[in-house]
Amino acid sequence: MRLQRLPLVGDLFRRHPYPVFPSNVEYGDIVRGLPLPDASCAGVYCSHVLEHLSLSDFRLALRNSHRLLIKGGIFRFVMPDLEYHVGSYMFQEDPSACITFMERTALGKITRDRRVRGLLREWIGNSRHLWMWDFKGVASELHKEGFRNIRRAHFGDSADWRFFDVEEAGQWEDSLGVECVV
């Protein structure tokens, strides 16, 4: 998103395979902490963000999300489902199943773009997955941080209608959705 907004080079990052971010989307860093007061949000939502964090950064992101939420506030997120992907891989007879697994989980790299654009993307971007989760593991981390009523979520099933504005069905395919409260 930050690259898309740069003068001159931004157009390079508004084409496939990059997602195009709407103009009303703002950049924030949940690991460093968003510039918002404690207990000031009724909801926090992230789609395919947390898997791009190291374990220690993931834990900071949970802590910062918890800090932002009011009592009864909802934390809702979607990420790749490690259990689903491992299960799909385990029963494949196809000799290229490991390649498919690595591609679908974004844990591997088929090629490395050594051009300036590729080097910039590696340096500034964060497209690789650093940590994958299943429901048991992520629920344990949420519980340790003080979240409660932790449940598997599905596209469009939140009682809070505000999440409908940001959810996209395609982001939930083969993914793990979770909703919990403070």
C-alpha positions as CSV (number, residue, x, y, z in Angstrom):
1,M,0.0,0.0,0.0
2,R,2.8,2.4,0.9
3,L,4.5,1.7,-2.5
4,Q,1.3,2.3,-4.4
5,R,1.1,5.8,-3.1
6,L,4.6,6.8,-4.1
7,P,4.9,9.3,-7.0
8,L,6.2,7.8,-10.2
9,V,6.8,4.3,-9.1
10,G,3.4,3.8,-7.4
11,D,1.8,2.6,-10.7
12,L,4.1,-0.4,-10.8
13,F,2.6,-1.6,-7.6
14,R,-1.1,-1.1,-8.7
15,R,-1.0,-4.1,-11.1
16,H,-1.3,-7.8,-10.8
17,P,-0.1,-9.6,-8.6
18,Y,-0.4,-6.8,-6.1
19,P,-3.7,-6.1,-4.4
20,V,-5.0,-2.5,-5.1
21,F,-5.8,-0.7,-1.8
22,P,-8.8,1.7,-1.7
23,S,-7.8,5.4,-1.2
24,N,-9.6,5.4,2.3
25,V,-7.3,2.7,3.7
26,E,-4.7,4.0,6.1
27,Y,-1.4,2.4,7.0
28,G,-0.8,1.5,10.6
29,D,1.6,-0.8,12.4
30,I,-0.2,-3.0,15.0
31,V,3.2,-4.3,16.2
32,R,4.5,-0.8,17.1
33,G,1.1,0.2,18.2
34,L,-1.5,2.4,16.5
35,P,-1.8,6.0,17.5
36,L,-5.1,5.5,19.3
37,P,-5.9,5.7,23.0
38,D,-6.4,2.6,25.1
39,A,-9.9,1.1,25.2
40,S,-11.0,3.3,22.3
41,C,-12.2,0.8,19.7
42,A,-15.3,-1.4,19.6
43,G,-13.7,-3.7,17.0
44,V,-10.4,-4.5,15.4
45,Y,-10.3,-6.5,12.2
46,C,-7.4,-7.9,10.2
47,S,-7.4,-10.0,7.1
48,H,-4.3,-12.0,6.2
49,V,-1.9,-9.8,8.3
50,L,-0.9,-11.9,11.3
51,E,0.7,-14.7,9.4
52,H,3.3,-12.1,8.1
53,L,4.6,-11.6,11.6
54,S,7.3,-13.4,13.6
55,L,6.0,-15.1,16.7
56,S,7.2,-12.3,19.0
57,D,5.7,-9.6,16.7
58,F,2.4,-11.6,16.6
59,R,2.3,-11.6,20.4
60,L,2.9,-7.8,20.4
61,A,0.1,-7.4,17.8
62,L,-2.3,-9.3,20.1
63,R,-1.3,-7.3,23.1
64,N,-1.8,-4.0,21.2
65,S,-5.1,-5.1,19.8
66,H,-6.3,-6.1,23.3
67,R,-5.2,-2.7,24.6
68,L,-7.2,-0.8,21.9
69,L,-10.5,-2.6,22.6
70,I,-13.2,-1.5,25.0
71,K,-14.6,-4.0,27.4
72,G,-16.8,-6.3,25.2
73,G,-14.9,-5.1,22.1
74,I,-14.5,-7.6,19.3
75,F,-11.2,-8.8,17.7
76,R,-11.9,-10.6,14.4
77,F,-9.4,-11.9,12.0
78,V,-8.8,-14.3,9.1
79,M,-5.5,-16.0,8.1
80,P,-4.4,-19.1,6.3
81,D,-5.4,-22.3,8.1
82,L,-2.3,-24.4,8.8
83,E,-4.4,-27.4,9.7
84,Y,-6.4,-27.3,6.5
85,H,-3.3,-26.9,4.3
86,V,-1.3,-29.6,6.1
87,G,-4.3,-31.9,5.9
88,S,-4.7,-31.3,2.2
89,Y,-1.0,-32.0,1.7
90,M,-0.8,-35.2,3.8
91,F,-3.1,-37.2,1.7
92,Q,-1.8,-36.2,-1.8
93,E,-0.3,-38.9,-4.0
94,D,0.8,-36.2,-6.5
95,P,4.6,-35.9,-6.5
96,S,4.3,-32.1,-6.8
97,A,2.1,-31.9,-3.6
98,C,5.0,-30.3,-1.7
99,I,5.3,-27.6,-4.3
100,T,1.6,-26.9,-4.1
101,F,1.7,-26.8,-0.3
102,M,4.6,-24.3,-0.3
103,E,2.8,-22.1,-2.9
104,R,-0.5,-22.1,-1.1
105,T,1.0,-21.3,2.2
106,A,3.4,-18.7,0.9
107,L,6.2,-20.4,2.8
108,G,8.4,-21.0,-0.2
109,K,9.6,-19.0,-3.2
110,I,9.6,-20.3,-6.7
111,T,11.9,-17.6,-8.0
112,R,13.6,-14.5,-6.7
113,D,13.1,-11.3,-8.7
114,R,16.6,-9.8,-8.8
115,R,15.5,-6.6,-10.5
116,V,15.1,-3.3,-8.7
117,R,11.4,-3.8,-8.3
118,G,11.9,-7.2,-6.8
119,L,14.6,-6.0,-4.4
120,L,12.3,-3.1,-3.3
121,R,9.5,-5.5,-2.7
122,E,11.7,-7.8,-0.6
123,W,13.1,-4.9,1.3
124,I,9.9,-2.9,1.9
125,G,7.2,-5.5,1.4
126,N,6.2,-8.2,3.8
127,S,4.6,-10.8,1.5
128,R,6.1,-14.0,2.9
129,H,4.4,-15.9,5.7
130,L,6.6,-16.0,8.8
131,W,4.3,-18.0,11.1
132,M,1.4,-20.2,10.4
133,W,-1.4,-21.1,12.8
134,D,-4.2,-23.6,13.4
135,F,-7.1,-22.9,15.6
136,K,-5.7,-24.6,18.8
137,G,-2.5,-22.6,18.6
138,V,-4.0,-19.2,18.0
139,A,-6.8,-19.8,20.6
140,S,-4.1,-20.5,23.2
141,E,-2.2,-17.3,22.3
142,L,-5.4,-15.3,22.5
143,H,-6.4,-16.8,25.8
144,K,-2.9,-16.0,27.3
145,E,-3.4,-12.3,26.2
146,G,-6.8,-12.1,28.0
147,F,-9.2,-12.6,25.1
148,R,-12.4,-14.6,25.9
149,N,-15.3,-16.2,24.0
150,I,-12.7,-17.4,21.4
151,R,-14.5,-19.1,18.5
152,R,-14.0,-20.1,14.9
153,A,-15.6,-17.5,12.7
154,H,-16.9,-17.7,9.2
155,F,-17.4,-15.1,6.5
156,G,-20.3,-12.8,7.5
157,D,-21.2,-14.5,10.8
158,S,-20.3,-11.6,13.2
159,A,-23.1,-10.1,15.3
160,D,-21.4,-6.7,14.7
161,W,-22.6,-5.5,11.3
162,R,-19.5,-3.1,11.0
163,F,-17.3,-6.1,10.0
164,F,-19.5,-6.7,6.9
165,D,-18.0,-3.5,5.4
166,V,-14.5,-4.8,5.4
167,E,-14.9,-8.6,4.9
168,E,-14.4,-10.1,1.5
169,A,-15.6,-13.7,0.8
170,G,-12.5,-14.6,-1.1
171,Q,-10.2,-13.9,1.8
172,W,-12.0,-16.6,3.8
173,E,-11.5,-19.5,1.4
174,D,-9.3,-22.2,2.9
175,S,-8.7,-19.9,5.8
176,L,-9.1,-19.7,9.5
177,G,-11.4,-17.1,10.8
178,V,-11.4,-16.3,14.5
179,E,-13.5,-13.9,16.6
180,C,-13.1,-13.1,20.3
181,V,-13.8,-10.4,22.8
182,V,-12.1,-8.4,25.5
